[in-house]
Amino acid sequence: MSEVIKKETILSGMQPTGSLHVGNLEGALRNWVNLQEKYWMYCCIVDLHALTADYKDTKGMKDKVFQMAVDFLSAGLDPEKCAIFIQSEVPEHTELHLLFSMLITVPTLTRMPTYQDKKETLDSYGFLGYPVLQAADICLYNADKVPVGKDQEKHIWLAKDLAQRFNTIYKKTFKEPEALFTTIPLILGSDNRKMSKSYDNHIPLEFTEKQTEKRLRSFYTDPKKQRQGDPGTPEGCPIFLLHKVYTENPEQEIAPECRTGALGCVDCKMKLNANLNNALQPIRDKRVELLKNQDFVWDVLATGRDRARQRAGNMMDKVRKAMKISYRKK
Ligand code: TRP
């Protein structure tokens, strides 16, 4: 363990979508990599949450979990500093989920915006309980902070509410977790929508330089700027948004020449390509190295599981005692 004195615990979770992309890196992972220096970190690959949507087609799950673990490590999560584990390998998550499900009403859950958004296609009991499972993930480690995007605000509120309810009804057992919102850069994909694997508009971390270049060439740019010489608008351009992350001084180096038209879109993309490839190269190298040593990745997940189970097991003992459903001799 590092010499920094860590006081607080962070629990973070991500659904296993397989190998990750630039949007995941800038939207979450980079933040996690920084946080592991100061907090006790638990990084949970939430395969049970993924089942709420993909319960029928599960043959790809193992590989998705594995690829995501590879990218966690390539991007710099350090198994010495944070426990990386698979949710379903720590059965305490499902146990606390069930106990928490007693403390919440169905209307509270049907009102959740995430449920409202998808209820036409997803109306299973499991999907309705998605935020309850998330609350269990968080409370099981007595997490102080949960790094999430704004879209998850209501879910963290619910976790806090469930912790409070439990504490009031039985006995003070849980800390009340707080969301940790950090300013994350907006990253759009090639079609000008949010970068997402499901839109196929993303830049995977595992892309080669050539593939990255090809993907960047296909990126949406200001339709009014057809050729070099035409004035452009950097604000909101998905390429400029990436320059803001990967290019030094983009406001001086890129924006003015885009506005005057001196910089054409293809040249602008190629400048970005060089900087992006520079930034991604160490991650790609690490990925290649890890894929040659897959046992190491599985071992990291096994160690993470054991550490998580230890902490979760202690917590569940307290929970059962508080609820008076602990049936030991004494
Ligand atoms: N619901 C989160 C998302 O869609 C994933 C998640 C599950 C999570 N359990 C969590 C995030 C616990 C933070 C903490 O992004």
Boltz pocket constraint, residues with backbone or C-beta under 6 A from the ligand:
constraints:
  - pocket:
      binder: B
      contacts: [[A, 11], [A, 12], [A, 13], [A, 14], [A, 15], [A, 46], [A, 49], [A, 133], [A, 134], [A, 137], [A, 138], [A, 146], [A, 147], [A, 148], [A, 152], [A, 155]]
      max_distance: 6.0
